Amino acid sequence: MGRDTGRVAFLGPEGTFTEEALLASAAHGDLAPFPYPSIQDVLIAVAEGEAELGLVPIENSLEGSVVLTLDLLSSGFDELEIAREITHPIRHQLIARRELQLEEITKVVSIPIAYGQCRTFIREHLANVEHEATDSTAEAVRRISRVDRPWVAIGTRLAADLYECAVVRDDIEDSLENRTRFVYVSRTSAPQDLDASYKTSIVCGIAADQPGALLLILSEFAHRFVNLTKIESRPSKQGLGQYIFFLDLEGRRSDPPIDQALKCLACKLPWVKVLGSYPT
């Protein structure tokens, strides 16, 4: 595949929540959206110059972080930075090839995270129905669109329209506050917008036998009155009981308090990686 500076890669196939978020975001401008089959493929496309930007999910308000995105950004793709974040409401639709009554349904197809976000509806209406897992909500809709059986998918309205299916029930998610945070990744730093609020995301490695490492990290920011909006640990993949820490900070990487804190941490920890400093 050739290089295309006008391409924006997104987690596909067509009809995913990532595409829905992309189309709802003003940030894509005149760029040409193009689906890729996995989060890793999106990041590779940007790193290798096939796409100018990539859009991937990083956190959901109900299910928490998208660990694959965190793991990939922390352990590779050093040439990429988070350029911007957007949040998008997640509205799950119950979709069928044709109009169905709930009592007719024999199978539900979707991704595990969608089941997790629609537990109440499934328990109350589809408790005894077979579940089948797919790689994406869009693939689930595409699958049920091709079989003339009383099957349904949990997916987007975008996918229902794309595959000419019927929405059996609207908004079956457990909470109307269900939102996913997506990030644009780029090979270049985010352009500075003096009027925007900024967030800086970092990941820190600690020595396996370093007592008080988390306190050390937190104190560097607390002493400088830098507000943390998120802190999360993930396995380092270097051994059982060894962890790395992800932090989101309010402010720009160039702000003196954040700049000073990062320099101090770089001296005290095995490694610190800035994932991006970007407008929120």
Secondary structure, DSSP 8 states (H G I E B T S, - for coil): ----TTEEEEESSTTSHHHHHHHH-GGGTT-EEEEESSHHHHHHHHHTTS-SEEEEEEEETTTEE-HHHHHHHHHS-TT-EEEEEEEEE---EEEESS---GGG--EEEE-HHHHHHTHHHHHHHSTTSEEEE-S-HHHHHHHHHTS-SSEEEEE-HHHHHHTT-EEEES--SS-TT-EEEEEEEESS-----TTS-EEEEEEEE--TT-TTHHHHHHHHHHTTT--EEEEEEEE-SSSTT-EEEEEEEES-TTSHHHHHHHHHHHHHSSEEEEEEEEE-
